[in-house]
Each structure stands twice: as structure tokens, then as C-alpha cells.
Amino acid sequence: MTEGDRIIGERYRLASVLGQGGMGQVWTAYDQRLDRRVAVKLLRPDKVAGPGSVADELRRRFVRECRVTAQVDHPGLVTVHDAGSDGDELFLVMGYVEGTDLADHLAQHDPYPWPWAVAVIAQLCGVLSAVHAVPIVHRDLKPRNVMVRPDGTVLVLDLGVASVMDTDTTRLTSTGTPIGSPAYMAPEQAMGGAVGPYTDLYALGVLLYELLSGNVPFAGSTALGVLHRHLYEPPVPVRRLRPEVPHQLEAVLLHLLAKDPQDRPASAQHVYEALTPLLPKQGIPAAALDPTRPFLRPQAPWPDRAATIPPQPTTPPTPQTPPKPDIPAAVDEARSLLEQGRLTQAVDILGGILPAAAAEHGEHSTVVRSLRKQYAATLMDDGQYRRALPELRRLADEFPAGDPQSLRFRYDAAQCLEQLDAPGAALAEYRSLLPLFENHYANPDPGLPLEVRRRIAQLLLSLGDRPAAHDTLVRLLFDADRVHGPSHPFSTEVRRTLQWLSQVR
């Protein structure tokens, strides 16, 4: 059987290669069940993280992240149809998109008109606003991950894939190469610190610089050299290269490329609002693959013809009183769904029966506490950190201060704060938990205080306090070698981060 005859997931027949990179390939494929063309991305986690438990963890995270990203509803995102594993490969099935990626679009229109650049970035701001609200961080925004469709709309690809490949425990490949694209990597991401929406905004600035100048702001012969320039060198002013670029646009660009995350725009929405005066307002009818068309002719049909299918009248349903929920049956159904890996449905069931359980058994009953614990854990597994946080805080308050169960709920809440782009609050919570976890009575697991210290170091890096992060990592490595041994993956990862930090300090 040739590769073109291969069937993925017992459903998708591969046809031809659309593109490939270091982590895998993208194919056009045929969905045999629904009789439609799709795009299939194949990833080889063993080529990124090496064989063994790390690759297995990547597989688990991949399916979870794809499930989370599939819930984001925005016209600027490619629709996710399916995800899973096939042999040694992970696969992601997406809607097939006609158009060209932004890298090729830039090469075909050199120099790129600055109003086109504004239109592209404005559309990307709309996508990032929706994505960051989940919250999800793309982590690998670059021209090859952006498509320009024939109607001028821009689509973002690979949402969630980079977050899987850039896990907390797998910042580097087995060869020591940073995961991601160094040319578009924010300083805090290069340093191994926590990432957030501000990381995507930096990449957005690099992308805007490339559209305006034809080149990325920082280049070099090695990845380390490129990242060093991101950390310490200012970009060449773009108006020196293209004087016709408006001052206001250059100001937005420099704001995005600030070295310190706290000096960048507050959100993608703020960037969009700053670009609004520069968006095209009139001009000739937009041609195919013109990214200004959505602003010149918003929501215009493509091709330019009116819809031929008239709207069908609908009869509103008669409201009905919902039946009283069967709590034991709902719990059994949720348990069955969890065993099948259907987390989103389990979340809806558990969240739906909690009020009824509280009314029947009491808010502080063992039954409700057990349900709330399962609900919070499932929300975290499903990536719904914003909903999980108040449930975890409520659970922590159910126990006396210093109780081991309360501390674990607080620890989980701190992880939610990390994911919700609140590094200062997460750092404060971890620091308050650390002395309690170091008490053997409160925590019999000797590895947990080490993990808390590692997270503290990462947050310090993301907040720009490199000396404190370095000191924390040095002490952490000494204790990790003593507890786990120098060859343990945890010790190895701390050592790599220290080596990386020493090279770029």
C-alpha cells in the first residue's frame, strides 16, 4: 500500500501532501463516512520528545487540547472535525480550506501593501481575542500557520498543537532544540517561563514586522543566537525600511514587540482598537486573496451573488417543565462518559445535577462534596480552568486551613490561575503553599514541594525576575538530585533550564 492509499482512523483516506515540517505532515484526505474532502495533520511525538512516558503524555494531552480547541467558535479558526492516534502518529482532522498560507501570500506580493498588513493583523486580533478568552494560548503564531482564503478572510491553523508540544515538562526536544519557532518566540517563552496571551501578542508583532519589512526583526545562524537577539536587541525601526508606513502603525508594532510582557498591549482587543483608524474604508472592489476585502465589503457573499435559498419559517417549541433529575442515574452516566473519554458531556451532566444534589442533601454534605470534587477535576481535565477555579476554592474552604485536602485544592486552583494568565496571583499562592507542603504531615509526597518550586521559578521567569528564577532553580536542582537522582527526568529538565538560562543571561 502506498502512503496515498493509507486510511487514518479507519475513516480518512490520505490523498496528497499539502506541507510538512519537523513535527509532521499535512495531507488532503477523503472522509469516507461523510463523503467530503478534509485536511489531516499527522504528528510524530516521538520525534519531538523521544520515546517512552513523555511521548505517551503528549498523546493524552493532544486529544485533550484538540477537544478544548474544538469548542472555540470563531470564523477565523479552521474547524476541527476529529482527533486521535493511529499507530505511532497523532492525527488532527480539519476542514479543508481553499487559499494560500500567509508566507506564500507575502512572497507573492512583495512589498506587501501596509493596508493589507493592517487588515491581516486586525483579523488575527479578532481570532486571538476569542481564543484567549477560553483561555488558550496559541504559542506558535507565524505566517505558515495563517491562511488567506479567496474571499480575503484570514484563518488561524494549529491552535492547540503547539501547546501540546510545549508542555510544562517538555520545553526542549531530545536534541536540546527549543520547541516552537525561534524567529517568532517571545523572550519569556524562550526562557522557559510561563506563557500567556502576551506571548501570542509578541508573535503577532513579529508577524506584523515581517509583513511590513519582508523579514523577521531578529534572524541568525543558530536558534540560540536568534533567541538572544529577542531578549536583548531592539528591532530596526520599520519606517527606516519603509517610510510610507504610518507613524501610528509603527507605534503599535513597537508596543507589541516590548521585551517585558507587562509593557505590551493589555489584550488583542486593545491592538484591534489601535488599528481601527488604519483599516481600509474605501477603494476598488477587492480582488481574490485580498485580505482587505472583509473590511471593504463586510460579510459580502463570495462569489458576489445573493443567496438563493429562502429562509424557512420555524415554529417555536412549547416550553415544558423539566423533570426532576435522577441524581444516581446522572452520576452513573457521567462515570460512563468519563471512562469513554467524553469529558465535555460529563462536565455538563455533573454541573447540571449539583444544584439538585445540594437541594436534596445539603450544600456541605458528603454527596455534594464528592460531586463537586469530580466536577472540578473534570473541568480541569477538559481545560475549562475559568469554571474550575471557583469550584476548587469552594472545596478548599470546606476543610480546615492546613488540612491536606484543602492544600491540594488550593494547589489545583493555583494551576488554574497560571492557565488564566494571572502569574502574580499564581506565584503568591504557590509561595504560600510551599512551606505547608514541606511539612510531611500536610504532604507525604516528597516530590510535590519540588514541583511547586519549579512552577515558582517558571513564574518568576515569566515576570522578568531572572536572578530570582536562577537562584530558585539552583537550589531546586540540588534537592531534586538528592530526592530523585541526577538522571531523573525532573532533574534533567531543571538542569536544562539552568543551562539555557546561563547562556542567555
Disulfide bonds with the S-S distance in Angstrom:
none
